[in-house]
Amino acid sequence: PGRRQSRSSAASDVYKSRMYAGHMVGTRPAKDLFADPGHPYSAGLLASTPKAREPVRSLNSIPGRLPDIHDLFGGCPFASRCAFREPRCEDEMPPMEALPGGDGAVACYRAQELRGSLRGARRIDARENVDG
């Protein structure tokens, strides 16, 4: 007979992947995703999720418009909506790179710099955080 895994340890091994406009932008263990989203799009998704035990008055949204799926992207498809974009994001698609500790990977040039700062973000406002 095989060894049985408890529900709590099995749940901690579940990876959640996120795609934006047909491109993979991140994959993380579920337990880590909620503690530190790792990618600005993931942070925006989490910030727009209503709390289960609170009345919903309005939902947060990610500023900007969805890209036309028929457009070809030279860079990151999330760049026009990203509060943390830099010039190369518009022209070059960031590669998926492993996060330290082997707890997933994200496609973001600023992932290492932003690590931990996206945690608990309730609103990602593109007008406030864009450099340059």
Disulfide bonds with the S-S distance in Angstrom:
none
